[in-house]
Amino acid sequence: MFSSQNIKNNIVLTVYNDIRTVFRLKDIALMLGETNFQSLNKKLNYYVRTGKLQNPRKGIYTKPNYNTEELACTIYTPSYISLEYVLQKAGIVFQYDSRITAVSYLSRTIEVSDREYIFRKVKGEILVNPAGIDKQENQINIATTERAFLDLIYLNKNYYFDNLNPLNKQRIYKLLPLYQSKALTERVNKILRND
């Protein structure tokens, strides 16, 4: 059996045994029961230099083949994957785009390892409302197709959608009140009427 000292001494083993692929310094400290962040940071940087871990962004450590969706949800918290990325996967938007789009408390475009991550700002009460967001066990929060559709119309009123067939209209109308926007309701009604 491992003692807590052995686990502290084998940071890489602890990280690799976790289902997650992306970690903040505080996540690793919690897993190890480590309170000395400076010492832990030095050890983690050693593992980055030796290729056992990666450090794609300040304060974020990953396994070599990390999940890009997981990274998107870790860069800024709270955030969740939404908008074009989700709609493209659902076949609602046809044009291919390799960027990962997310909703957060600020608007930023970040490049990490030749991949762009786009964060769009929404009001706090919308961001923290869990309705229509699937929370996966590896820290990935991703909007349902209907929530991504509403997020995109909320942020971009003139967006064109290629195929609305995969959308569940009942779910859209159930989620609509969380945006508290008459203008959004009117836009949704117009788009769905023309469908």
C-alpha positions as a printed Julia matrix, in Angstrom:
195×3 Matrix{Float64}:
   0.0    0.0     0.0
   1.22   3.52   -0.78
   1.84   5.86    2.1
   0.98   9.53    1.65
   4.74  10.28    1.57
   5.21   7.85   -1.35
   2.37   9.53   -3.24
   3.96  12.94   -2.63
   7.23  11.58   -3.91
   5.64  10.22   -7.06
   3.69  13.15   -8.42
   3.7   11.76  -11.95
   2.14   8.46  -10.85
  -0.6   10.33   -8.99
  -1.32  12.54  -12.01
  -1.3    9.63  -14.46
  -3.66   7.58  -12.27
  -6.28  10.35  -12.39
  -9.0   10.28  -15.07
  -8.34  13.96  -15.86
  -5.65  15.0   -18.34
  -5.47  18.7   -17.41
  -4.66  20.05  -13.93
  -4.14  23.36  -12.2
  -1.44  23.6    -9.58
  -4.12  23.6    -6.85
  -5.69  20.39   -8.29
  -2.39  18.53   -7.97
  -1.79  20.0    -4.51
  -5.2   18.7    -3.38
  -4.54  15.23   -4.84
  -1.21  15.04   -3.01
  -2.24  16.78    0.18
   0.59  19.26   -0.47
   0.43  22.7     1.13
   3.78  24.05   -0.08
   2.83  25.39   -3.51
   6.31  26.75   -4.23
   7.97  23.38   -3.67
   5.29  21.57   -5.68
   5.66  24.06   -8.53
   9.42  23.4    -8.68
   8.83  19.64   -8.81
   6.21  20.01  -11.54
   8.53  22.21  -13.59
  11.19  19.49  -13.3
   8.71  16.96  -14.73
   7.9   19.39  -17.54
  11.62  19.73  -18.39
  12.02  15.93  -18.4
   8.95  15.49  -20.67
   6.75  13.6   -18.2
   4.26  16.48  -17.99
   3.44  19.47  -20.16
   2.84  23.09  -19.17
   0.8   24.58  -22.06
  -0.2   27.65  -20.03
   0.98  29.26  -16.83
  -0.41  27.37  -13.84
  -1.78  24.51  -15.97
  -0.12  21.09  -16.22
  -1.18  18.27  -18.52
  -0.46  14.71  -19.46
   1.29  14.54  -22.88
  -1.88  13.59  -24.82
  -4.29  15.87  -22.99
  -7.92  16.41  -23.95
  -8.33  19.8   -25.67
 -11.95  20.12  -24.49
 -10.78  19.6   -20.92
  -8.14  22.31  -21.38
 -10.81  24.7   -22.7
 -12.83  24.23  -19.49
  -9.73  24.7   -17.31
  -8.22  27.87  -18.84
 -10.98  30.05  -17.39
 -13.37  28.91  -14.7
 -16.31  29.02  -14.74
 -16.73  28.25  -18.43
 -18.33  25.67  -20.67
 -17.88  24.61  -24.28
 -20.66  25.94  -26.49
 -21.44  28.02  -29.58
 -20.08  27.0   -33.02
 -18.01  24.09  -31.68
 -21.07  22.26  -30.31
 -23.31  23.21  -33.23
 -20.75  22.01  -35.77
 -20.53  18.62  -34.01
 -24.34  18.38  -34.07
 -24.58  19.16  -37.8
 -26.34  22.49  -37.37
 -23.39  24.48  -38.7
 -21.66  22.88  -41.69
 -18.49  24.95  -42.08
 -15.53  23.21  -40.44
 -13.69  25.18  -37.79
 -10.96  23.65  -35.61
 -11.3   26.31  -32.91
 -12.91  25.4   -29.62
 -15.53  27.95  -28.62
 -16.63  28.44  -25.04
 -18.71  30.74  -22.89
 -17.05  32.38  -19.88
 -16.95  35.51  -17.7
 -14.67  37.29  -20.2
 -13.98  37.46  -23.92
 -10.58  36.21  -25.05
  -8.93  34.35  -27.9
  -6.03  32.17  -26.81
  -3.7   29.94  -28.77
  -2.28  26.84  -27.1
  -0.2   24.32  -29.07
  -1.44  25.6   -32.46
  -5.1   25.4   -31.41
  -7.32  28.43  -30.9
  -9.67  28.69  -27.95
 -12.31  31.41  -28.16
 -14.1   32.52  -25.02
 -17.19  34.73  -25.25
 -18.54  36.67  -22.3
 -22.08  36.27  -21.01
 -23.79  37.63  -17.9
 -22.87  35.82  -14.69
 -26.39  34.52  -14.01
 -26.44  32.86  -17.45
 -22.94  31.46  -17.08
 -23.51  29.74  -13.74
 -26.96  28.34  -14.55
 -26.43  24.59  -15.1
 -29.55  24.08  -17.25
 -28.6   22.57  -20.61
 -24.98  21.91  -19.66
 -23.61  18.38  -19.5
 -21.02  18.01  -16.75
 -18.69  15.14  -17.55
 -16.49  13.36  -15.02
 -13.22  14.7   -16.41
 -14.13  18.36  -15.74
 -15.55  18.95  -19.22
 -18.66  21.12  -19.18
 -20.34  21.19  -22.57
 -23.59  22.78  -23.65
 -26.37  20.72  -25.13
 -27.16  21.53  -28.74
 -30.14  23.64  -27.67
 -28.14  25.64  -25.1
 -25.34  26.24  -27.64
 -27.96  27.43  -30.16
 -29.39  29.91  -27.64
 -25.93  31.07  -26.54
 -24.99  31.81  -30.13
 -28.18  33.73  -30.92
 -27.77  35.61  -27.62
 -24.24  36.68  -28.6
 -24.69  37.01  -32.37
 -28.19  38.04  -33.42
 -27.61  37.68  -37.18
 -26.07  34.22  -37.22
 -27.04  31.88  -40.07
 -27.71  28.2   -39.29
 -27.39  25.55  -42.0
 -29.66  22.85  -40.51
 -32.08  23.27  -37.6
 -33.48  19.71  -37.76
 -31.33  18.29  -34.9
 -32.72  20.89  -32.46
 -35.41  19.98  -29.95
 -37.75  23.0   -29.94
 -39.32  22.04  -26.59
 -35.89  22.09  -24.92
 -35.12  25.46  -26.53
 -38.3   27.02  -25.12
 -37.61  25.43  -21.73
 -34.11  27.02  -21.63
 -35.14  30.4   -23.06
 -36.25  32.02  -19.74
 -32.75  31.74  -18.24
 -31.55  34.48  -20.65
 -34.23  36.95  -19.5
 -34.26  38.67  -22.88
 -37.32  39.69  -24.88
 -35.15  40.39  -27.93
 -33.7   36.87  -27.77
 -37.18  35.35  -27.48
 -38.29  37.29  -30.56
 -35.21  36.18  -32.55
 -35.73  32.53  -31.54
 -39.41  32.66  -32.51
 -38.51  34.17  -35.89
 -35.77  31.6   -36.61
 -37.89  28.61  -35.57
 -40.96  29.88  -37.45
 -38.94  30.1   -40.66
 -37.65  26.56  -40.16
